Amino acid sequence: MSSLEISSSCFNQETKLLLSPPLAEGSAFEPYRGDMDEVEEKSKDIINFTAEKLSVDEISKLVISPLCGAISLFVGTTRNNFEGKKVISLEYEAYLPMAENEVRKICGDIRQKWPVKHIAVFHRLGLVPVSEASIIIAISSAHRAASLEAVSYAIDTLKAKVPIWKKEIYEESSSWKRNKECFWASNN
């Protein structure tokens, strides 16, 4: 097999025809330009605070793009222990107008720092049992480095700036926790 045959073997028949020159001079043949809307696909930020169970599959599908080769995820789940105590569940509360605004700012910051396409930030409110997700962040980009770095920045910044409070519910007691990353936590 020649190198030309190898390189063209990965194309379908329609593409092979499009790569061939017109057979007759002045032919009306126009190359296929594809769906130009895909090239112009608008970026989206999807922010949701909900009492509903979160689905990694559903949220990751929201950021799929034919322009992207990477989707990076952060999934924060309720663990069953904290400092030797058995955790039954977590309970989250948020001041929604401010929380949504702060997450929008984080999305804007991400777009200034990395070439990402779509961003989804879903945070659960209310009771979150052990092993269930309390937060899912999904970000798509053309290449993996941008989405991986952006996801890390998103969770770190969210924990530092977004007004979300967590109550750990143990077998025999409970305790409200603050994120050690919170900018207001260091002022105590």
LINHUFEN-V328796 format. One record per backbone hydrogen bond with DSSP energy under -1.0 kcal/mol. NH is the residue of the N-H (numbers start at 1). CO is the residue of the C=O. Records with the same first field share a line. If there is no record, write none. Layout:
# LINHUFEN-V328796
NH: CO / CO
This chain:
# LINHUFEN-V328796
6: 2
7: 3
8: 4
9: 5
11: 8
16: 12
17: 13
18: 14
19: 15
27: 24
36: 34
38: 35
40: 36
41: 38
46: 119
48: 121
50: 123
59: 55
60: 56
61: 57
63: 60
68: 65
70: 141
72: 139
74: 137
76: 135
78: 132
82: 85
85: 82
87: 80
88: 169
89: 169
90: 128
91: 167
92: 126
93: 165
95: 163
96: 94
99: 95
100: 96
101: 97
102: 98
103: 99
104: 100
105: 101
106: 102
107: 103
108: 104
109: 105
110: 106
111: 107
112: 108
113: 109
114: 110
116: 114
117: 140
119: 44
120: 138
121: 46
122: 136
123: 48
124: 134
125: 50
126: 92
128: 90
130: 88
131: 78
132: 129
134: 76
135: 76
136: 122
137: 74
138: 120
139: 72
140: 118
141: 70
147: 143
148: 144
149: 145
150: 146
151: 147
152: 148
153: 149
154: 150
155: 151
156: 152
157: 153
158: 154
159: 155
160: 156
161: 157
162: 158
164: 162
165: 93
166: 177
167: 91
168: 175
169: 89
170: 173
171: 86
175: 168
177: 166
182: 179
183: 160
188: 185
